[in-house]
Every structure is written in C-alpha cells, then in structure tokens.
C-alpha cells in the first residue's frame, strides 16, 4: 500500500525511526497515517463496526509497545496487518469465551429471542460467509481480496509460503461456493 506524500511530509521509515527513539509526535503521525488501513482490515475480519473500532484501538496500543521491535525487514503495512490479525483473533477468542460463560449461566436463551438478521446486501452476505471459513482460509481471502495484496505479500503477512496462500484461496473458493449455494445466494 503506497501512500503519496508531500515533499514536506516524512516517510514511514523516517517516522518509524523517530518513533522508535521516543518521538511521540512521529508516533502519532504514523498512527494517523495508517489508522484507516488498520480499521478497514479489522472490519473485514469481524464485520462489525464497534468490534473493528475496538480492534483498531487495541492495535494502536500494541503498536506503541511494539514499535521498537520493528526492524524494517518487511513492509511496515505487512507487519501492521499481522498485528491487526492477531488482535482480531484475540478478540474472537475472548468473545467465544464470554459466549460460553453466558450460555453456561442460561442468559443466552433469555436475551436471544430471535435469530440474527440475514444481510440483505449480497456482498455483505459473501463477507459474512468469508468470516465463517477456517482461520487460514479466511485470512488469505481477507488479505488477497479484501486488502488487494498479492499472494506473495499475503504469504509474508501470514508467515507461510506463497503456494500455501494459493492453496488456501482455492480451498476457500470451494467452501464459499458451497456456503453460498446452501444459503441460496448463488
């Protein structure tokens, strides 16, 4: 993801270097520049505005603690995307634990009187189906189709080989077709 910069604006590399040295202004500028990217990735992953905002805020906090660990061996956005995926997965695990607790106490039946509404937008129905895929398939689809990354960049973000990303995409397409057929969307 290349950003067009005015000549007066610092590059990401400059801002990262200054932020690693403790410059809060540089860190703030870096967050400002990449917040939309983090939010968009989080939203694609979870599909809920409030959850995406929570994930994006968590990534901002984590970035503040981890910026010194960034060594520049890969693209900053790839590193940031990996951090976003990890925060989203952590949130999902927390949500699952809370749902189990809620169900265990019987409150689930009291508060869920009806099934959640089906998304009316076919694109949203597809993204909802993507969120039901196994982790690696979902991540590959979100990176390649949601964020427009190449298979090589997606592989770097996921920590796997490019051919494995291609395989996950292939398997995801088969699963999505079956999911959409069973939902009557295709």
DRENKEZA-863844 format. One record per residue (C-alpha): y, x, z; residue number from 1; residue in one letter. Coordinates in Angstrom, 3 decimals, always signed. Last residue first. Example, Ala and Ser with C-alpha at 12.3 -4.5 7.8 and 13.67 -1.06 7.14 Angstrom:
BEGIN
[[-1.060 +13.670 +7.140] 2 's'],
[[-4.500 +12.300 +7.800] 1 'a'],
END
This chain:
BEGIN
[[-18.270 -25.894 -5.832] 186 'x'],
[[-16.779 -27.248 -2.586] 185 'x'],
[[-19.691 -29.495 -1.645] 184 'x'],
[[-20.141 -27.783 +1.724] 183 'x'],
[[-23.673 -26.710 +0.772] 182 'x'],
[[-22.363 -25.346 -2.528] 181 'x'],
[[-19.556 -23.454 -0.742] 180 'x'],
[[-21.982 -21.857 +1.699] 179 'x'],
[[-24.458 -20.912 -1.057] 178 'x'],
[[-21.715 -19.395 -3.217] 177 'x'],
[[-20.311 -17.621 -0.185] 176 'x'],
[[-23.704 -16.126 +0.640] 175 'x'],
[[-24.188 -14.765 -2.905] 174 'x'],
[[-20.625 -13.436 -3.010] 173 'x'],
[[-21.090 -11.806 +0.401] 172 'x'],
[[-24.224 -9.997 -0.798] 171 'x'],
[[-22.347 -8.503 -3.743] 170 'x'],
[[-19.345 -7.579 -1.571] 169 'x'],
[[-21.649 -5.921 +0.986] 168 'x'],
[[-23.356 -3.986 -1.834] 167 'x'],
[[-20.012 -2.804 -3.207] 166 'x'],
[[-18.964 -1.690 +0.290] 165 'x'],
[[-22.265 +0.200 +0.590] 164 'x'],
[[-21.565 +1.889 -2.736] 163 'x'],
[[-18.185 +3.054 -1.422] 162 'x'],
[[-19.789 +4.651 +1.621] 161 'x'],
[[-19.087 +3.540 +5.194] 160 'x'],
[[-16.329 +4.095 +7.771] 159 'x'],
[[-14.867 +0.620 +7.326] 158 'x'],
[[-11.358 +1.811 +6.482] 157 'x'],
[[-12.676 +4.596 +4.232] 156 'x'],
[[-15.057 +2.220 +2.480] 155 'x'],
[[-12.201 -0.243 +1.917] 154 'x'],
[[-10.183 +2.589 +0.378] 153 'x'],
[[-13.051 +3.446 -2.002] 152 'x'],
[[-13.790 -0.215 -2.823] 151 'x'],
[[-10.164 -0.572 -3.849] 150 'x'],
[[-7.838 -2.445 -1.526] 149 'x'],
[[-6.357 -5.810 -2.531] 148 'x'],
[[-5.721 -6.966 +1.025] 147 'x'],
[[-7.619 -10.259 +0.965] 146 'x'],
[[-9.930 -9.433 -1.934] 145 'x'],
[[-11.034 -5.879 -1.134] 144 'x'],
[[-10.265 -5.631 +2.582] 143 'x'],
[[-11.142 -9.209 +3.503] 142 'x'],
[[-14.303 -9.142 +1.383] 141 'x'],
[[-15.492 -5.864 +2.918] 140 'x'],
[[-14.705 -7.044 +6.448] 139 'x'],
[[-16.581 -10.314 +5.943] 138 'x'],
[[-19.625 -8.525 +4.535] 137 'x'],
[[-19.633 -6.025 +7.414] 136 'x'],
[[-19.238 -8.715 +10.084] 135 'x'],
[[-21.721 -11.333 +8.813] 134 'x'],
[[-20.007 -14.139 +6.896] 133 'x'],
[[-18.470 -17.157 +8.682] 132 'x'],
[[-14.899 -15.852 +8.228] 131 'x'],
[[-15.493 -15.846 +4.475] 130 'x'],
[[-16.340 -19.566 +4.675] 129 'x'],
[[-12.965 -20.242 +6.309] 128 'x'],
[[-11.370 -18.133 +3.567] 127 'x'],
[[-13.072 -20.356 +0.951] 126 'x'],
[[-11.967 -23.556 +2.671] 125 'x'],
[[-8.447 -22.125 +2.854] 124 'x'],
[[-8.534 -21.542 -0.916] 123 'x'],
[[-9.849 -25.068 -1.471] 122 'x'],
[[-6.918 -26.518 +0.538] 121 'x'],
[[-8.014 -29.554 +2.541] 120 'x'],
[[-9.435 -27.589 +5.494] 119 'x'],
[[-12.017 -29.656 +7.314] 118 'x'],
[[-10.794 -30.993 +10.628] 117 'x'],
[[-12.570 -29.795 +13.741] 116 'x'],
[[-15.322 -32.106 +15.008] 115 'x'],
[[-14.372 -34.736 +17.560] 114 'x'],
[[-14.381 -35.292 +21.306] 113 'x'],
[[-14.160 -31.638 +22.130] 112 'x'],
[[-12.435 -31.537 +25.530] 111 'x'],
[[-15.017 -33.144 +27.764] 110 'x'],
[[-18.077 -31.770 +25.977] 109 'x'],
[[-16.755 -28.209 +26.293] 108 'x'],
[[-15.956 -28.665 +29.966] 107 'x'],
[[-19.629 -28.567 +30.911] 106 'x'],
[[-19.319 -25.453 +33.051] 105 'x'],
[[-21.650 -23.464 +30.824] 104 'x'],
[[-19.764 -24.591 +27.724] 103 'x'],
[[-16.536 -23.142 +29.047] 102 'x'],
[[-18.227 -19.890 +30.016] 101 'x'],
[[-19.837 -19.590 +26.580] 100 'x'],
[[-16.517 -20.347 +24.918] 99 'x'],
[[-14.824 -17.658 +27.010] 98 'x'],
[[-17.413 -15.075 +25.988] 97 'x'],
[[-17.035 -16.082 +22.326] 96 'x'],
[[-13.249 -15.810 +22.546] 95 'x'],
[[-13.514 -12.355 +24.109] 94 'x'],
[[-15.887 -11.223 +21.359] 93 'x'],
[[-13.520 -12.626 +18.719] 92 'x'],
[[-10.556 -10.871 +20.337] 91 'x'],
[[-12.404 -7.558 +20.324] 90 'x'],
[[-13.311 -8.085 +16.678] 89 'x'],
[[-9.669 -8.754 +15.829] 88 'x'],
[[-8.537 -5.646 +17.730] 87 'x'],
[[-11.133 -3.538 +15.901] 86 'x'],
[[-10.077 -4.959 +12.552] 85 'x'],
[[-6.428 -4.177 +13.328] 84 'x'],
[[-7.229 -0.575 +14.325] 83 'x'],
[[-9.142 -0.157 +11.075] 82 'x'],
[[-6.155 -1.564 +9.206] 81 'x'],
[[-3.850 +0.909 +10.940] 80 'x'],
[[-6.054 +3.842 +9.942] 79 'x'],
[[-6.121 +2.562 +6.364] 78 'x'],
[[-2.362 +1.958 +6.486] 77 'x'],
[[-1.814 +5.545 +7.665] 76 'x'],
[[-3.744 +6.889 +4.673] 75 'x'],
[[-6.359 +9.451 +5.578] 74 'x'],
[[-6.386 +12.913 +7.181] 73 'x'],
[[-2.975 +12.243 +8.729] 72 'x'],
[[-3.927 +13.333 +12.236] 71 'x'],
[[-3.397 +10.076 +14.109] 70 'x'],
[[-4.331 +10.683 +17.760] 69 'x'],
[[-0.689 +10.824 +18.891] 68 'x'],
[[-0.182 +7.302 +17.578] 67 'x'],
[[-2.976 +5.996 +19.820] 66 'x'],
[[-1.168 +4.616 +22.880] 65 'x'],
[[+1.714 +3.024 +21.000] 64 'x'],
[[-0.688 +1.916 +18.289] 63 'x'],
[[-2.738 +0.068 +20.870] 62 'x'],
[[+0.299 -1.915 +21.985] 61 'x'],
[[+1.277 -2.745 +18.411] 60 'x'],
[[-2.341 -3.635 +17.621] 59 'x'],
[[-2.373 -6.045 +20.563] 58 'x'],
[[+0.773 -7.693 +19.221] 57 'x'],
[[-0.837 -8.101 +15.808] 56 'x'],
[[-3.970 -9.586 +17.399] 55 'x'],
[[-1.927 -12.090 +19.401] 54 'x'],
[[+0.076 -13.062 +16.307] 53 'x'],
[[-3.127 -13.479 +14.306] 52 'x'],
[[-4.554 -15.659 +17.092] 51 'x'],
[[-1.482 -17.899 +17.027] 50 'x'],
[[-1.524 -18.169 +13.234] 49 'x'],
[[-5.215 -18.959 +12.938] 48 'x'],
[[-7.441 -17.805 +10.070] 47 'x'],
[[-9.175 -15.039 +12.042] 46 'x'],
[[-9.595 -12.163 +9.583] 45 'x'],
[[-7.034 -13.231 +7.004] 44 'x'],
[[-4.549 -13.751 +9.816] 43 'x'],
[[-5.229 -10.309 +11.276] 42 'x'],
[[-4.727 -8.644 +7.885] 41 'x'],
[[-1.472 -10.563 +7.343] 40 'x'],
[[-0.228 -9.693 +10.850] 39 'x'],
[[-0.999 -5.987 +10.398] 38 'x'],
[[+0.707 -5.847 +6.987] 37 'x'],
[[+3.693 -7.815 +8.306] 36 'x'],
[[+4.028 -5.372 +11.227] 35 'x'],
[[+4.032 -2.276 +8.996] 34 'x'],
[[+7.736 -1.461 +8.512] 33 'x'],
[[+8.881 -2.851 +11.846] 32 'x'],
[[+6.172 -0.933 +13.664] 31 'x'],
[[+7.183 +2.320 +11.949] 30 'x'],
[[+10.852 +1.623 +12.711] 29 'x'],
[[+9.990 +1.049 +16.367] 28 'x'],
[[+8.023 +4.306 +16.509] 27 'x'],
[[+10.942 +6.169 +14.944] 26 'x'],
[[+13.297 +4.662 +17.522] 25 'x'],
[[+10.906 +5.537 +20.334] 24 'x'],
[[+10.904 +9.247 +19.445] 23 'x'],
[[+8.104 +10.666 +21.637] 22 'x'],
[[+6.910 +13.593 +19.523] 21 'x'],
[[+4.141 +11.491 +17.997] 20 'x'],
[[+6.872 +9.045 +16.997] 19 'x'],
[[+8.763 +11.831 +15.190] 18 'x'],
[[+5.681 +12.870 +13.262] 17 'x'],
[[+4.790 +9.279 +12.472] 16 'x'],
[[+8.331 +8.549 +11.280] 15 'x'],
[[+8.303 +11.583 +8.992] 14 'x'],
[[+4.874 +10.706 +7.569] 13 'x'],
[[+5.921 +7.083 +7.082] 12 'x'],
[[+8.900 +8.247 +5.033] 11 'x'],
[[+12.415 +8.200 +6.457] 10 'x'],
[[+15.008 +5.912 +4.911] 9 'x'],
[[+18.238 +7.260 +3.358] 8 'x'],
[[+16.618 +7.737 -0.062] 7 'x'],
[[+15.750 +4.073 +0.030] 6 'x'],
[[+12.036 +3.473 +0.347] 5 'x'],
[[+9.635 +1.539 -1.854] 4 'x'],
[[+6.428 +0.944 +0.069] 3 'x'],
[[+3.030 +1.904 -1.226] 2 'x'],
[[+0.000 +0.000 +0.000] 1 'x'],
END
